[in-house]
Amino acid sequence: MSSEDITRVAVSTVILSLKREPGDEHASVVMPLVRRVRDPFEGRWALPGGWLDVHEGLDAAASRTLAETTGLSPSYLEQLYAFGAVDRSPTRVVSIVYWALVRADEVEQAHPQENVAWFDTADLPPLAFDHDEIVGYALWRLRSKVGYSRIAHGLLPGEFTLAELREVYEAIFGRRLDPANFRRQVENSGNLIPTDRFRTGSHRPARLYRYNREVELADRGPLTHGLAPAPLPSESSRS
């Protein structure tokens, strides 16, 4: 059998986090990319990943390649999709793609890795292979899933204010949400548990909430009726 007849399996990960640049009023969804140092696509940015070892499972490979390329350990990791178009690479490669959520404080604490840079998902450079398509699918999946699960928890600390939770939704959907409507919807969802602690600062103290641990972080389908948040209102697009 020639090398051209061999199909190799790779594991890649779309890693998503939130970041607010100095002076920005709103946070953005950001992701790390790795600059390729060899052909094909030398010098082009690509998703973190690597080859599947014959002795490891897919989840283990995703965690390993993620740590090796970015030094990150995600708070949420899920298999996204398998990409295997015949012409996606000069040699036959099937990529098992995961997507991961990482809190901003974890990104700040991670040791910077060589050839890795973070980009706003709304302003990505041209990517190697079919990684533009993969990122588009991952962002669609994130926007779809945040509406019926508590997946936003993967971008938040254990306790958070409603304003911090709303900021996650606004960054994911790319639009402003009415604070009063958002508060009413999430408080009626059954997903959040108020604590007796408050966040203090320049504004009046804000109550801290935590997620109801009896609700799964992310289900494979819609949550039981009554647990899922009501659909978010359509607000004016973010300027």
MDAnalysis code that builds the backbone (N, CA, C; Angstrom):
import MDAnalysis as mda
import numpy as np

u = mda.Universe.empty(717, n_residues=239, atom_resindex=np.repeat(np.arange(239), 3), trajectory=True)
u.add_TopologyAttr("name", ["N", "CA", "C"] * 239)
u.add_TopologyAttr("resid", np.arange(1, 240))
u.add_TopologyAttr("resname", ["MET", "SER", "SER", "GLU", "ASP", "ILE", "THR", "ARG", "VAL", "ALA", "VAL", "SER", "THR", "VAL", "ILE", "LEU", "SER", "LEU", "LYS", "ARG", "GLU", "PRO", "GLY", "ASP", "GLU", "HIS", "ALA", "SER", "VAL", "VAL", "MET", "PRO", "LEU", "VAL", "ARG", "ARG", "VAL", "ARG", "ASP", "PRO", "PHE", "GLU", "GLY", "ARG", "TRP", "ALA", "LEU", "PRO", "GLY", "GLY", "TRP", "LEU", "ASP", "VAL", "HIS", "GLU", "GLY", "LEU", "ASP", "ALA", "ALA", "ALA", "SER", "ARG", "THR", "LEU", "ALA", "GLU", "THR", "THR", "GLY", "LEU", "SER", "PRO", "SER", "TYR", "LEU", "GLU", "GLN", "LEU", "TYR", "ALA", "PHE", "GLY", "ALA", "VAL", "ASP", "ARG", "SER", "PRO", "THR", "ARG", "VAL", "VAL", "SER", "ILE", "VAL", "TYR", "TRP", "ALA", "LEU", "VAL", "ARG", "ALA", "ASP", "GLU", "VAL", "GLU", "GLN", "ALA", "HIS", "PRO", "GLN", "GLU", "ASN", "VAL", "ALA", "TRP", "PHE", "ASP", "THR", "ALA", "ASP", "LEU", "PRO", "PRO", "LEU", "ALA", "PHE", "ASP", "HIS", "ASP", "GLU", "ILE", "VAL", "GLY", "TYR", "ALA", "LEU", "TRP", "ARG", "LEU", "ARG", "SER", "LYS", "VAL", "GLY", "TYR", "SER", "ARG", "ILE", "ALA", "HIS", "GLY", "LEU", "LEU", "PRO", "GLY", "GLU", "PHE", "THR", "LEU", "ALA", "GLU", "LEU", "ARG", "GLU", "VAL", "TYR", "GLU", "ALA", "ILE", "PHE", "GLY", "ARG", "ARG", "LEU", "ASP", "PRO", "ALA", "ASN", "PHE", "ARG", "ARG", "GLN", "VAL", "GLU", "ASN", "SER", "GLY", "ASN", "LEU", "ILE", "PRO", "THR", "ASP", "ARG", "PHE", "ARG", "THR", "GLY", "SER", "HIS", "ARG", "PRO", "ALA", "ARG", "LEU", "TYR", "ARG", "TYR", "ASN", "ARG", "GLU", "VAL", "GLU", "LEU", "ALA", "ASP", "ARG", "GLY", "PRO", "LEU", "THR", "HIS", "GLY", "LEU", "ALA", "PRO", "ALA", "PRO", "LEU", "PRO", "SER", "GLU", "SER", "SER", "ARG", "SER"])
u.atoms.positions = np.array([
    [0.850, -1.200, 0.000],
    [0.000, 0.000, 0.000],
    [0.882, 1.245, 0.000],
    [0.641, 2.154, -0.921],
    [1.419, 3.385, -0.985],
    [0.922, 4.384, 0.050],
    [1.750, 5.395, 0.308],
    [1.368, 6.419, 1.285],
    [0.124, 7.174, 0.834],
    [-0.112, 7.214, -0.486],
    [-1.282, 7.926, -0.993],
    [-2.572, 7.190, -0.674],
    [-2.479, 5.888, -0.345],
    [-3.669, 5.106, -0.035],
    [-4.005, 5.112, 1.455],
    [-3.168, 5.741, 2.280],
    [-3.360, 5.736, 3.719],
    [-4.180, 6.958, 4.142],
    [-5.184, 6.723, 4.965],
    [-5.969, 7.805, 5.544],
    [-5.507, 8.027, 6.975],
    [-5.071, 9.231, 7.268],
    [-4.627, 9.569, 8.612],
    [-5.741, 10.307, 9.348],
    [-5.725, 10.180, 10.675],
    [-6.740, 10.817, 11.515],
    [-6.061, 11.874, 12.387],
    [-6.589, 13.080, 12.317],
    [-6.085, 14.184, 13.134],
    [-7.179, 14.635, 14.095],
    [-6.760, 15.280, 15.167],
    [-7.697, 15.849, 16.138],
    [-7.387, 17.337, 16.261],
    [-8.384, 18.177, 16.036],
    [-8.231, 19.626, 16.157],
    [-9.277, 20.169, 17.118],
    [-9.023, 21.360, 17.661],
    [-9.949, 21.942, 18.627],
    [-10.158, 23.418, 18.342],
    [-11.420, 23.817, 18.330],
    [-11.794, 25.227, 18.274],
    [-11.961, 25.686, 19.715],
    [-11.051, 26.537, 20.185],
    [-11.048, 26.994, 21.569],
    [-11.636, 28.398, 21.617],
    [-12.637, 28.593, 22.456],
    [-13.323, 29.877, 22.513],
    [-13.263, 30.451, 23.924],
    [-13.068, 31.755, 23.992],
    [-13.059, 32.454, 25.263],
    [-13.603, 33.862, 25.038],
    [-13.672, 34.652, 26.109],
    [-14.112, 36.045, 26.010],
    [-12.966, 36.964, 26.380],
    [-12.917, 38.125, 25.728],
    [-11.888, 39.109, 26.033],
    [-12.429, 40.503, 25.777],
    [-12.109, 41.418, 26.696],
    [-12.457, 42.820, 26.499],
    [-11.160, 43.608, 26.399],
    [-10.936, 44.237, 25.268],
    [-9.750, 45.056, 25.086],
    [-9.875, 46.343, 25.899],
    [-8.754, 46.908, 26.340],
    [-8.810, 48.171, 27.090],
    [-9.561, 49.239, 26.307],
    [-10.513, 49.859, 26.962],
    [-11.308, 50.903, 26.318],
    [-12.573, 50.397, 25.654],
    [-12.696, 49.066, 25.455],
    [-13.895, 48.519, 24.832],
    [-15.004, 48.369, 25.868],
    [-16.220, 48.680, 25.462],
    [-17.363, 48.558, 26.361],
    [-17.854, 47.123, 26.443],
    [-17.652, 46.345, 25.370],
    [-18.182, 44.994, 25.310],
    [-17.063, 43.980, 25.089],
    [-17.298, 42.782, 25.584],
    [-16.357, 41.681, 25.363],
    [-16.610, 41.054, 24.001],
    [-15.595, 40.377, 23.474],
    [-15.698, 39.680, 22.194],
    [-15.343, 38.212, 22.391],
    [-15.854, 37.379, 21.506],
    [-15.478, 35.966, 21.493],
    [-14.144, 35.856, 20.766],
    [-13.163, 35.259, 21.410],
    [-11.823, 35.160, 20.842],
    [-11.387, 33.694, 20.812],
    [-10.362, 33.413, 20.008],
    [-9.863, 32.060, 19.886],
    [-8.379, 32.071, 19.560],
    [-7.632, 31.046, 20.000],
    [-6.220, 30.961, 19.647],
    [-6.021, 30.207, 18.333],
    [-5.038, 30.660, 17.567],
    [-4.646, 29.988, 16.339],
    [-3.143, 29.738, 16.380],
    [-2.711, 28.734, 15.638],
    [-1.301, 28.352, 15.597],
    [-0.763, 28.636, 14.198],
    [0.385, 29.322, 14.126],
    [0.991, 29.606, 12.822],
    [1.771, 28.380, 12.356],
    [1.448, 27.916, 11.149],
    [2.102, 26.728, 10.616],
    [3.546, 27.047, 10.219],
    [4.437, 26.105, 10.529],
    [5.866, 26.311, 10.255],
    [6.366, 25.421, 9.128],
    [5.449, 24.716, 8.467],
    [5.857, 23.863, 7.341],
    [4.717, 23.774, 6.335],
    [5.046, 23.337, 5.139],
    [4.024, 23.114, 4.124],
    [3.181, 21.887, 4.472],
    [1.940, 21.844, 4.005],
    [1.258, 22.885, 3.222],
    [0.814, 24.060, 4.097],
    [0.615, 25.176, 3.450],
    [0.145, 26.404, 4.102],
    [1.153, 26.944, 5.106],
    [2.437, 26.850, 4.817],
    [3.430, 27.401, 5.731],
    [3.182, 28.898, 5.938],
    [3.203, 29.320, 7.203],
    [2.972, 30.710, 7.549],
    [1.519, 31.075, 7.751],
    [0.605, 30.182, 7.363],
    [-0.826, 30.448, 7.525],
    [-1.263, 30.030, 8.934],
    [-2.279, 30.691, 9.445],
    [-2.821, 30.354, 10.763],
    [-3.774, 29.171, 10.656],
    [-3.797, 28.340, 11.707],
    [-4.611, 27.118, 11.696],
    [-5.093, 26.812, 13.115],
    [-6.031, 25.908, 13.204],
    [-6.533, 25.462, 14.504],
    [-5.479, 24.621, 15.225],
    [-5.438, 24.687, 16.537],
    [-4.548, 23.796, 17.286],
    [-4.970, 22.344, 17.083],
    [-4.002, 21.459, 16.996],
    [-4.326, 20.043, 16.823],
    [-3.098, 19.205, 16.601],
    [-3.329, 17.960, 16.265],
    [-2.239, 17.035, 16.014],
    [-2.779, 15.685, 15.597],
    [-1.868, 14.753, 15.350],
    [-2.264, 13.428, 14.893],
    [-2.794, 12.586, 16.052],
    [-3.751, 11.734, 15.736],
    [-4.277, 10.781, 16.714],
    [-3.279, 9.655, 16.894],
    [-2.854, 9.428, 18.136],
    [-1.946, 8.329, 18.440],
    [-2.734, 7.017, 18.437],
    [-2.120, 5.964, 17.943],
    [-2.805, 4.687, 17.804],
    [-3.249, 4.125, 19.151],
    [-2.636, 4.572, 20.242],
    [-2.937, 4.008, 21.556],
    [-3.835, 4.893, 22.417],
    [-4.381, 6.000, 21.882],
    [-5.179, 6.892, 22.712],
    [-6.570, 7.096, 22.135],
    [-7.498, 7.429, 23.026],
    [-8.854, 7.725, 22.606],
    [-8.964, 9.142, 22.082],
    [-10.119, 9.456, 21.493],
    [-10.297, 10.771, 20.882],
    [-10.288, 11.890, 21.913],
    [-11.008, 11.706, 23.024],
    [-11.041, 12.749, 24.046],
    [-9.653, 13.005, 24.614],
    [-8.909, 11.931, 24.846],
    [-7.557, 12.071, 25.377],
    [-6.658, 12.795, 24.377],
    [-6.823, 12.481, 23.097],
    [-6.019, 13.148, 22.066],
    [-6.348, 14.631, 21.997],
    [-7.638, 14.969, 22.125],
    [-8.032, 16.380, 22.089],
    [-7.423, 17.136, 23.261],
    [-7.474, 16.548, 24.457],
    [-6.900, 17.196, 25.632],
    [-5.388, 17.326, 25.497],
    [-4.740, 16.286, 24.983],
    [-3.279, 16.310, 24.849],
    [-2.833, 17.369, 23.848],
    [-3.424, 17.365, 22.652],
    [-3.001, 18.325, 21.633],
    [-3.322, 19.756, 22.058],
    [-4.403, 19.915, 22.798],
    [-4.770, 21.236, 23.297],
    [-3.712, 21.745, 24.269],
    [-3.273, 20.889, 25.182],
    [-2.256, 21.283, 26.152],
    [-0.912, 21.534, 25.472],
    [-0.560, 20.695, 24.494],
    [0.730, 20.820, 23.827],
    [0.834, 22.099, 23.003],
    [-0.252, 22.489, 22.355],
    [-0.191, 23.636, 21.446],
    [-0.510, 24.957, 22.128],
    [-1.349, 24.948, 23.167],
    [-1.779, 26.203, 23.780],
    [-1.500, 26.281, 25.271],
    [-1.236, 25.154, 25.936],
    [-1.048, 25.156, 27.375],
    [-2.333, 25.333, 28.153],
    [-3.486, 25.156, 27.496],
    [-4.779, 25.388, 28.131],
    [-5.452, 24.093, 28.539],
    [-6.232, 24.175, 29.613],
    [-7.080, 23.072, 30.048],
    [-8.507, 23.594, 30.102],
    [-9.363, 23.241, 29.152],
    [-10.679, 23.881, 29.037],
    [-11.644, 23.469, 30.141],
    [-12.589, 24.367, 30.444],
    [-13.647, 24.054, 31.395],
    [-14.777, 23.272, 30.725],
    [-14.786, 23.261, 29.405],
    [-15.802, 22.507, 28.654],
    [-15.171, 22.023, 27.365],
    [-15.360, 20.743, 27.071],
    [-14.797, 20.142, 25.853],
    [-15.805, 19.154, 25.292],
    [-16.145, 19.314, 24.018],
    [-17.137, 18.439, 23.381],
    [-16.740, 18.184, 21.934],
    [-16.999, 16.982, 21.469],
    [-16.730, 16.668, 20.071],
    [-17.734, 17.420, 19.194],
    [-17.226, 18.077, 18.180],
    [-18.045, 18.927, 17.323],
    [-18.520, 18.207, 16.072],
    [-17.566, 17.691, 15.269],
    [-17.928, 17.112, 13.972],
    [-16.688, 16.462, 13.383],
    [-16.895, 15.613, 12.412],
    [-15.783, 15.011, 11.663],
    [-15.748, 15.628, 10.274],
    [-14.590, 16.120, 9.879],
    [-14.404, 16.742, 8.573],
    [-13.477, 15.855, 7.746],
    [-13.977, 15.377, 6.607],
    [-13.204, 14.411, 5.843],
    [-13.334, 14.536, 4.345],
    [-13.532, 15.740, 3.843],
    [-13.593, 15.922, 2.391],
    [-12.297, 15.412, 1.757],
    [-12.428, 14.774, 0.620],
    [-11.271, 14.142, -0.022],
    [-10.178, 15.157, -0.337],
    [-10.552, 16.366, -0.728],
    [-9.567, 17.351, -1.168],
    [-9.205, 18.374, -0.095],
    [-9.487, 18.087, 1.166],
    [-9.216, 19.062, 2.221],
    [-7.739, 19.155, 2.581],
    [-6.935, 18.206, 2.147],
    [-5.505, 18.196, 2.427],
    [-4.798, 17.492, 1.276],
    [-3.518, 17.809, 1.034],
    [-2.795, 17.136, -0.044],
    [-2.771, 15.619, 0.101],
    [-2.748, 15.123, 1.336],
    [-2.888, 13.687, 1.596],
    [-4.210, 13.463, 2.305],
    [-4.691, 12.217, 2.303],
    [-6.019, 11.933, 2.857],
    [-5.993, 12.050, 4.373],
    [-6.719, 13.041, 4.896],
    [-6.770, 13.292, 6.331],
    [-8.219, 13.504, 6.755],
    [-8.624, 12.787, 7.782],
    [-9.914, 13.006, 8.424],
    [-9.649, 13.676, 9.767],
    [-10.281, 14.809, 10.008],
    [-10.094, 15.535, 11.261],
    [-11.320, 15.383, 12.154],
    [-11.080, 14.877, 13.363],
    [-12.110, 14.863, 14.399],
    [-11.955, 16.168, 15.165],
    [-12.953, 17.023, 15.068],
    [-12.841, 18.371, 15.625],
    [-13.649, 18.474, 16.919],
    [-13.007, 19.028, 17.927],
    [-13.656, 19.342, 19.198],
    [-13.809, 20.852, 19.314],
    [-14.681, 21.262, 20.219],
    [-14.727, 22.666, 20.566],
    [-14.684, 22.771, 22.077],
    [-14.001, 23.819, 22.554],
    [-13.730, 23.974, 23.972],
    [-14.025, 25.396, 24.403],
    [-14.428, 25.537, 25.661],
    [-14.643, 26.853, 26.254],
    [-13.637, 27.035, 27.389],
    [-13.030, 28.210, 27.429],
    [-12.020, 28.516, 28.438],
    [-12.336, 29.879, 29.046],
    [-12.305, 29.956, 30.372],
    [-12.568, 31.222, 31.046],
    [-11.423, 32.209, 30.810],
    [-11.752, 33.480, 30.827],
    [-10.757, 34.515, 30.547],
    [-9.610, 34.479, 31.542],
    [-9.902, 34.204, 32.826],
    [-8.834, 34.176, 33.817],
    [-7.889, 33.005, 33.575],
    [-8.408, 31.895, 33.019],
    [-7.545, 30.766, 32.702],
    [-6.614, 31.102, 31.539],
    [-7.119, 31.879, 30.582],
    [-6.279, 32.304, 29.458],
    [-5.150, 33.192, 29.963],
    [-5.473, 34.110, 30.862],
    [-4.468, 35.034, 31.379],
    [-3.380, 34.312, 32.164],
    [-3.746, 33.211, 32.837],
    [-2.793, 32.483, 33.660],
    [-1.965, 31.479, 32.864],
    [-2.401, 31.142, 31.658],
    [-1.698, 30.132, 30.865],
    [-0.366, 30.680, 30.377],
    [0.609, 29.797, 30.284],
    [1.928, 30.192, 29.790],
    [1.864, 30.340, 28.271],
    [2.255, 31.496, 27.735],
    [2.177, 31.692, 26.277],
    [2.999, 30.643, 25.521],
    [2.428, 30.115, 24.465],
    [3.091, 29.099, 23.664],
    [3.638, 29.713, 22.371],
    [4.688, 29.125, 21.849],
    [5.314, 29.610, 20.620],
    [4.358, 29.451, 19.437],
    [4.355, 30.454, 18.574],
    [3.551, 30.448, 17.347],
    [2.046, 30.422, 17.602],
    [1.611, 30.843, 18.779],
    [0.186, 30.896, 19.106],
    [-0.216, 32.345, 19.344],
    [-1.332, 32.764, 18.752],
    [-1.865, 34.116, 18.961],
    [-3.385, 34.039, 19.045],
    [-3.964, 34.983, 19.780],
    [-5.422, 35.031, 19.945],
    [-6.020, 36.044, 18.978],
    [-7.184, 35.698, 18.431],
    [-7.860, 36.536, 17.450],
    [-9.338, 36.682, 17.821],
    [-9.888, 37.847, 17.487],
    [-11.330, 38.046, 17.577],
    [-11.981, 37.202, 16.484],
    [-12.995, 36.418, 16.844],
    [-13.624, 35.531, 15.852],
    [-14.342, 36.321, 14.763],
    [-14.607, 37.603, 14.998],
    [-15.239, 38.440, 13.973],
    [-14.229, 39.016, 12.996],
    [-12.936, 38.782, 13.252],
    [-11.903, 39.363, 12.393],
    [-10.733, 38.385, 12.280],
    [-11.001, 37.215, 11.726],
    [-9.975, 36.189, 11.608],
    [-9.200, 36.339, 10.298],
    [-7.922, 35.961, 10.298],
    [-7.168, 35.932, 9.049],
    [-7.581, 34.712, 8.231],
    [-7.226, 34.639, 6.950],
    [-7.488, 33.424, 6.170],
    [-6.777, 32.237, 6.827],
    [-7.496, 31.133, 6.981],
    [-6.960, 29.982, 7.696],
    [-6.536, 28.881, 6.731],
    [-5.670, 27.996, 7.224],
    [-5.188, 26.868, 6.428],
    [-6.282, 25.814, 6.265],
    [-6.117, 25.000, 5.233],
    [-7.025, 23.874, 4.970],
    [-8.472, 24.376, 4.902],
    [-9.384, 23.643, 5.539],
    [-10.794, 24.054, 5.570],
    [-11.168, 24.609, 6.941],
    [-10.186, 25.186, 7.636],
    [-10.431, 25.612, 9.010],
    [-11.374, 26.799, 9.106],
    [-11.504, 27.603, 8.044],
    [-12.529, 28.663, 8.044],
    [-13.916, 28.048, 8.178],
    [-14.160, 26.998, 7.442],
    [-15.445, 26.301, 7.503],
    [-15.678, 25.706, 8.882],
    [-14.631, 25.130, 9.456],
    [-14.747, 24.506, 10.773],
    [-15.090, 25.546, 11.837],
    [-14.400, 26.683, 11.810],
    [-14.672, 27.734, 12.791],
    [-16.093, 28.258, 12.637],
    [-16.542, 28.440, 11.416],
    [-17.908, 28.892, 11.192],
    [-18.926, 27.933, 11.770],
    [-18.672, 26.653, 11.618],
    [-19.593, 25.654, 12.162],
    [-19.572, 25.686, 13.686],
    [-18.397, 25.837, 14.287],
    [-18.289, 25.871, 15.750],
    [-19.027, 27.078, 16.330],
    [-18.913, 28.237, 15.686],
    [-19.604, 29.421, 16.178],
    [-21.112, 29.272, 16.039],
    [-21.547, 28.660, 14.957],
    [-22.979, 28.387, 14.794],
    [-23.459, 27.460, 15.902],
    [-22.666, 26.454, 16.210],
    [-23.027, 25.505, 17.264],
    [-23.101, 26.201, 18.617],
    [-22.161, 27.092, 18.895],
    [-22.175, 27.828, 20.154],
    [-23.431, 28.679, 20.271],
    [-23.768, 29.423, 19.216],
    [-24.959, 30.267, 19.269],
    [-26.222, 29.437, 19.413],
    [-26.244, 28.263, 18.794],
    [-27.418, 27.404, 18.889],
    [-27.557, 26.816, 20.284],
    [-26.453, 26.369, 20.848],
    [-26.501, 25.628, 22.101],
    [-26.689, 26.528, 23.317],
    [-26.213, 27.757, 23.252],
    [-26.339, 28.630, 24.402],
    [-27.800, 28.967, 24.677],
    [-28.670, 28.824, 23.676],
    [-30.076, 29.131, 23.860],
    [-30.851, 28.083, 24.618],
    [-30.332, 26.839, 24.714],
    [-31.123, 25.812, 25.398],
    [-30.331, 25.034, 26.450],
    [-29.138, 25.469, 26.780],
    [-28.355, 24.787, 27.809],
    [-27.639, 25.815, 28.658],
    [-27.000, 25.366, 29.708],
    [-26.244, 26.285, 30.550],
    [-24.771, 26.310, 30.141],
    [-24.522, 26.191, 28.854],
    [-23.152, 26.129, 28.345],
    [-22.383, 27.426, 28.594],
    [-23.083, 28.552, 28.776],
    [-22.401, 29.808, 29.070],
    [-21.550, 29.695, 30.326],
    [-21.878, 28.716, 31.179],
    [-21.100, 28.500, 32.408],
    [-19.640, 28.226, 32.098],
    [-19.349, 27.650, 30.934],
    [-17.970, 27.349, 30.572],
    [-17.121, 28.586, 30.366],
    [-17.753, 29.749, 30.257],
    [-17.025, 31.003, 30.075],
    [-17.061, 31.885, 31.315],
    [-17.620, 31.351, 32.414],
    [-17.803, 32.136, 33.625],
    [-17.152, 31.457, 34.822],
    [-16.814, 32.227, 35.865],
    [-16.364, 31.613, 37.114],
    [-17.527, 30.935, 37.819],
    [-17.258, 30.310, 38.948],
    [-18.310, 29.580, 39.660],
    [-19.449, 30.458, 40.109],
    [-19.160, 31.705, 40.460],
    [-20.177, 32.667, 40.859],
    [-20.029, 33.913, 40.003],
    [-21.140, 34.513, 39.629],
    [-21.126, 35.614, 38.668],
    [-22.359, 36.475, 38.870],
    [-22.297, 37.692, 38.386],
    [-23.455, 38.577, 38.422],
    [-24.283, 38.377, 37.154],
    [-25.518, 38.865, 37.181],
    [-26.355, 38.771, 35.987],
    [-25.787, 39.623, 34.858],
    [-25.126, 40.717, 35.205],
    [-24.507, 41.548, 34.160],
    [-23.382, 40.781, 33.469],
    [-22.613, 40.000, 34.213],
    [-21.542, 39.195, 33.624],
    [-22.114, 38.095, 32.743],
    [-23.215, 37.488, 33.182],
    [-23.865, 36.464, 32.366],
    [-24.425, 37.071, 31.084],
    [-25.042, 38.238, 31.213],
    [-25.591, 38.908, 30.024],
    [-24.483, 39.247, 29.033],
    [-23.325, 39.641, 29.550],
    [-22.205, 39.963, 28.669],
    [-21.788, 38.758, 27.840],
    [-21.852, 37.556, 28.419],
    [-21.530, 36.338, 27.672],
    [-22.511, 36.164, 26.517],
    [-23.796, 36.309, 26.804],
    [-24.811, 36.155, 25.759],
    [-24.647, 37.220, 24.676],
    [-24.371, 38.446, 25.077],
    [-24.213, 39.513, 24.096],
    [-23.008, 39.273, 23.201],
    [-21.924, 38.766, 23.775],
    [-20.734, 38.491, 22.968],
    [-21.003, 37.368, 21.979],
    [-21.715, 36.337, 22.408],
    [-21.987, 35.191, 21.542],
    [-22.940, 35.570, 20.411],
    [-24.002, 36.316, 20.750],
    [-24.995, 36.675, 19.736],
    [-24.624, 37.936, 18.963],
    [-23.651, 38.705, 19.463],
    [-23.227, 39.903, 18.754],
    [-24.243, 41.017, 18.749],
    [-25.046, 41.122, 19.806],
    [-26.019, 42.205, 19.886],
    [-26.314, 42.517, 21.349],
    [-26.804, 43.727, 21.574],
    [-27.160, 44.146, 22.921],
    [-28.475, 43.507, 23.340],
    [-28.597, 43.219, 24.627],
    [-29.816, 42.656, 25.189],
    [-30.338, 43.579, 26.275],
    [-31.642, 43.735, 26.333],
    [-32.245, 44.593, 27.335],
    [-32.016, 44.002, 28.728],
    [-31.362, 44.734, 29.624],
    [-31.030, 44.166, 30.941],
    [-32.240, 43.683, 31.721],
    [-33.342, 44.457, 31.719],
    [-34.520, 44.067, 32.492],
    [-35.144, 42.786, 31.938],
    [-35.287, 42.704, 30.611],
    [-35.847, 41.489, 30.007],
    [-34.948, 40.285, 30.258],
    [-33.632, 40.491, 30.149],
    [-32.698, 39.391, 30.361],
    [-32.795, 38.892, 31.798],
    [-32.814, 39.802, 32.764],
    [-32.920, 39.409, 34.164],
    [-34.188, 38.583, 34.405],
    [-35.301, 39.042, 33.869],
    [-36.562, 38.350, 34.085],
    [-36.517, 36.944, 33.488],
    [-35.956, 36.809, 32.312],
    [-35.924, 35.515, 31.645],
    [-35.015, 34.516, 32.366],
    [-33.819, 34.952, 32.738],
    [-32.899, 33.995, 33.361],
    [-33.332, 33.660, 34.782],
    [-33.940, 34.620, 35.499],
    [-34.399, 34.321, 36.851],
    [-35.585, 33.365, 36.835],
    [-36.374, 33.378, 35.760],
    [-37.511, 32.463, 35.637],
    [-37.143, 31.132, 35.005],
    [-35.900, 30.975, 34.591],
    [-35.505, 29.773, 33.853],
    [-35.308, 28.553, 34.744],
    [-35.006, 28.769, 36.024],
    [-34.702, 27.650, 36.903],
    [-33.255, 27.212, 36.831],
    [-32.443, 27.875, 36.010],
    [-31.045, 27.496, 35.849],
    [-30.131, 28.101, 36.909],
    [-30.547, 29.250, 37.475],
    [-29.669, 29.996, 38.365],
    [-30.128, 29.911, 39.809],
    [-29.156, 29.913, 40.711],
    [-29.428, 29.923, 42.144],
    [-28.758, 31.163, 42.733],
    [-29.535, 32.059, 43.342],
    [-28.926, 33.249, 43.947],
    [-28.151, 32.879, 45.206],
    [-27.022, 33.515, 45.418],
    [-26.254, 33.314, 46.636],
    [-26.511, 34.489, 47.579],
    [-25.928, 34.435, 48.757],
    [-26.060, 35.535, 49.707],
    [-24.852, 36.469, 49.640],
    [-24.072, 36.355, 48.548],
    [-22.881, 37.179, 48.378],
    [-23.111, 38.214, 47.276],
    [-22.335, 39.305, 47.365],
    [-22.510, 40.411, 46.432],
    [-21.150, 40.834, 45.887],
    [-21.138, 41.335, 44.650],
    [-19.960, 41.924, 44.055],
    [-20.008, 43.423, 44.308],
    [-18.993, 43.952, 44.964],
    [-18.959, 45.372, 45.272],
    [-17.951, 46.069, 44.368],
    [-18.152, 47.355, 44.195],
    [-17.266, 48.127, 43.333],
    [-17.731, 49.559, 43.265],
    [-17.513, 50.196, 42.103],
    [-17.904, 51.594, 41.949],
    [-19.413, 51.762, 41.859],
    [-20.115, 50.667, 41.454],
    [-21.569, 50.727, 41.375],
    [-22.169, 50.071, 42.608],
    [-23.492, 50.068, 42.684],
    [-24.136, 49.450, 43.831],
    [-23.862, 47.944, 43.819],
    [-23.835, 47.299, 44.997],
    [-23.510, 45.861, 45.063],
    [-24.438, 45.037, 44.175],
    [-23.857, 44.058, 43.489],
    [-24.624, 43.175, 42.595],
    [-24.592, 41.775, 43.163],
    [-25.751, 41.137, 43.233],
    [-25.831, 39.788, 43.792],
    [-25.091, 38.793, 42.900],
    [-24.426, 37.842, 43.536],
    [-23.754, 36.769, 42.817],
    [-24.680, 35.565, 42.693],
    [-24.634, 34.935, 41.540],
    [-25.426, 33.745, 41.260],
    [-24.492, 32.585, 40.925],
    [-25.032, 31.394, 40.995],
    [-24.345, 30.204, 40.508],
    [-25.346, 29.357, 39.738],
    [-24.839, 28.468, 38.887],
    [-25.735, 27.622, 38.109],
    [-26.258, 26.471, 38.944],
    [-27.460, 26.073, 38.647],
    [-28.069, 24.902, 39.283],
    [-27.358, 23.659, 38.776],
    [-26.628, 22.973, 39.650],
    [-25.838, 21.818, 39.234],
    [-26.696, 20.637, 38.820],
    [-27.989, 20.676, 39.115],
    [-28.875, 19.587, 38.699],
    [-29.209, 19.691, 37.218],
    [-28.875, 20.822, 36.610],
    [-29.063, 21.008, 35.172],
    [-27.727, 20.747, 34.499],
    [-27.720, 19.901, 33.487],
    [-26.475, 19.554, 32.823],
    [-25.832, 20.780, 32.178],
    [-24.490, 20.773, 32.137],
    [-23.765, 21.871, 31.491],
    [-24.199, 22.029, 30.051],
    [-24.319, 20.928, 29.342],
    [-24.774, 20.974, 27.958],
    [-25.372, 19.624, 27.620],
    [-26.614, 19.615, 27.183],
    [-27.284, 18.378, 26.830],
    [-27.117, 18.128, 25.343],
    [-27.451, 16.921, 24.902],
    [-27.391, 16.614, 23.472],
    [-28.634, 17.105, 22.748],
    [-29.607, 17.538, 23.487],
    [-30.820, 18.060, 22.882],
    [-31.425, 19.086, 23.817],
    [-32.581, 19.654, 23.474],
    [-33.193, 20.674, 24.317],
    [-33.437, 20.171, 25.736],
    [-33.271, 21.068, 26.695],
    [-33.516, 20.706, 28.081],
    [-35.004, 20.526, 28.307],
    [-35.326, 19.859, 29.434],
    [-36.719, 19.634, 29.782],
    [-37.463, 20.961, 29.848],
    [-38.697, 20.949, 29.373],
    [-39.498, 22.173, 29.357],
    [-39.576, 22.770, 30.761],
    [-39.362, 24.056, 30.844],
    [-39.407, 24.728, 32.127],
    [-38.037, 25.019, 32.686],
    [-37.008, 24.308, 32.195],
    [-35.653, 24.551, 32.668],
    [-34.890, 25.463, 31.730],
    [-35.220, 25.407, 30.456],
    [-34.476, 26.196, 29.472],
    [-34.898, 27.653, 29.532],
    [-33.982, 28.579, 29.315],
    [-34.353, 29.990, 29.289],
    [-35.295, 30.278, 28.135],
    [-36.142, 31.252, 28.337],
    [-36.997, 31.696, 27.231],
    [-36.124, 32.273, 26.139],
    [-36.611, 32.281, 24.885],
    [-35.815, 32.839, 23.794],
    [-35.404, 34.274, 24.105],
    [-34.176, 34.614, 23.790],
    [-33.692, 35.961, 24.060],
    [-34.365, 36.949, 23.109],
    [-34.661, 38.142, 23.583],
    [-35.361, 39.117, 22.746],
    [-34.446, 39.637, 21.658],
    [-35.070, 40.042, 20.561],
    [-34.309, 40.658, 19.459],
    [-34.079, 42.118, 19.823],
    [-32.814, 42.464, 19.959],
    [-32.480, 43.838, 20.291],
    [-31.722, 44.458, 19.124],
    [-31.487, 45.733, 19.212],
    [-30.743, 46.401, 18.164],
    [-29.348, 45.846, 18.086],
    [-28.808, 45.755, 16.875],
    [-27.463, 45.216, 16.675],
    [-26.436, 46.085, 17.375],
    [-25.389, 45.419, 17.865],
    [-24.312, 46.146, 18.520],
    [-23.622, 47.037, 17.508],
    [-23.345, 48.253, 17.886],
    [-22.648, 49.173, 16.989],
    [-21.186, 48.830, 16.949],
])
